[in-house]
């Protein structure tokens, strides 16, 4: 059996030093990689939360600024979307946010303008209009025949919508 060669004096200290240096370098790289992964995961969480907030909050902005005008008493009828004012002038001349009643009145006014312009039909007279609320909480304005004896709430309910209050 062959014997291992003898090492020069001080070799143990050099080998230990090299191993310690490599181990320290490896440990630093692992810690740095862990911090990068943690930062990337944190950024992903922040972006996901921001996206969720935008998806949740954006429709609310749209709910208060638009309405759908339908050409018949059906959600599958031809429609157009109109914008609603962000603010209204109060009785004292100051600007104020619109109330739900203002939103309903604005939806009727804007859809009436669409009827008068001939956008929703060849007849430019404005029929009686009913304001319902779509499932996305945007006002939906429908024409209602004079001969239709249903209440506005029943009219909207028959369309699977709620009545705008």
Residue pairs with C-beta under 8 A, 6 or more apart in sequence:
59 136
59 137
60 137
62 138
63 136
63 137
63 138
64 84
64 86
64 98
64 103
65 83
65 84
65 86
66 81
66 82
66 83
66 84
66 138
67 81
67 82
67 84
67 106
67 107
67 110
67 111
67 131
67 138
67 139
67 140
67 141
68 79
68 80
68 81
68 82
68 134
68 138
68 139
68 140
68 141
69 79
69 80
69 81
69 82
69 107
69 110
69 111
69 114
69 115
69 119
69 120
69 141
70 77
70 78
70 79
70 120
70 140
70 141
70 142
70 143
71 77
71 78
71 79
71 120
71 121
71 143
72 78
72 142
72 143
73 142
73 143
73 144
73 145
73 148
73 155
73 159
74 159
75 134
75 140
75 159
75 160
75 161
78 120
79 120
80 114
80 119
80 120
82 107
82 110
82 111
82 113
82 114
83 110
84 98
84 103
84 106
84 107
84 110
84 139
85 98
85 106
86 97
86 98
87 95
87 96
87 97
87 98
88 95
88 96
88 97
88 98
88 102
88 106
89 95
89 96
90 96
98 106
100 164
100 165
103 139
103 164
104 131
104 139
104 164
104 165
107 131
107 139
107 141
107 164
108 129
108 131
108 141
111 120
111 129
111 141
112 126
112 129
114 120
115 121
115 123
115 124
115 125
115 126
115 127
115 143
116 124
116 125
116 126
117 124
118 124
120 143
127 143
127 144
127 145
128 143
128 144
128 145
128 146
129 141
129 142
129 143
129 144
130 141
130 142
130 143
130 144
130 152
130 155
130 156
130 163
131 139
131 140
131 141
131 163
131 164
132 139
132 140
132 141
132 142
132 155
132 156
132 159
132 161
132 162
132 163
132 164
133 139
133 140
133 156
133 161
133 162
133 163
133 164
134 140
134 161
135 161
139 164
140 159
140 161
142 155
142 159
144 152
144 155
148 155
150 158
152 163
153 163
155 163
156 162
156 163
156 164
157 163
